Amino acid sequence: MNYVLHSPEYLYLLLLLPILAWLLGRKGKRRALLFPNIEIAKAVASRQRRMWGALWVFLRMLPFALIIVALARPQIERGFSEENYSGVDIVLTVDLSPSMLALDFSQNEYNLKTRLDVVKEVLNEFIDERKNDRIGMIAFSRDPYLVSPLTLNHDWLKSNLARMEIGMAGDATAIGTAIASSTNRLRDSQAKSKIVILLTDGDNNAGDIDPNIAAESARAFGVKVYTVAIGRNDNVYTYILDTNTNRIARNRNGQPLIRETVYPVNFEALEKIAEITRSRAFQAKNVKELHDIYEEINRLEKTDIKIRRYANYEELFYYFLIPAIVLLLLGKVLRVTRYRRAP
């Protein structure tokens, strides 16, 4: 809820009030009254109070100030409703298999980060850049997991992204199933562009759907699948996943267990998926390359759109106009009674 002014330019009229106060406060011609004796004149003079002069000028200016504020039309903004949305619908599809615990994207040995930690940081930045697009999210390993349907509520989307953990969707990599699930979220979309950004660090080794068949289905629904391979086919250090708790395994002292291994990335298979859906395949071997990839996709999928937003407003001008009218009437009454001028 926000307070706004529909016509704030009227507030400049407030600058004229000091001039008006000066004009009204100027001394006029001297007036004279005849008193039968000097004692009566002294009694009348003793009841004059200088403070009432300044207060009277203030009371005469106040209704004019209130009228000016009313002309500016103060309002309460009750929120936006959006219509005629047409832009880009995006599904971010993220691999949560145990290989995403690899530490090869860490900056140094004192600041260890898993691949998933880095991916979350990059995706947060990407989401911030797509303010006018609906974005959904699918996490997958052995099974797909709906993190968020398509939404414009990006704060809610990012909060769900933060809760994603390795092992919440199994311990394998079902790329075909993930593409099919992501495509299903876009099949009824009316957006001008529908895209899936598939990020994985492995090869398809689970699920009943072949990745190429899933890609053919995506193309039939007008969905482009950008593929991002993260990692390289070298030895990497990685945290060990405790399959009983789906947490990082630790020793008796509470220190996380780390081992050296190889996680093969089938970049050729990901290139084929991108080729089928007429998009592009990328490979990130470090943090900078991953940032650059999502920036490149952001540039490729820019669409000029118009979103008409209609705000609901509650007018507040009468809270100023009514007191102004009351003060003007009160001033009129006082001028012919308590502050009546001598002839």
Summary of the structure (lengths in Angstrom):
residues: 343
radius of gyration: 35.9
end to end distance: 54.2
largest distance: 117.3
contacts: 1022
relative contact order: 0.16
helix: 41%
strand: 24%
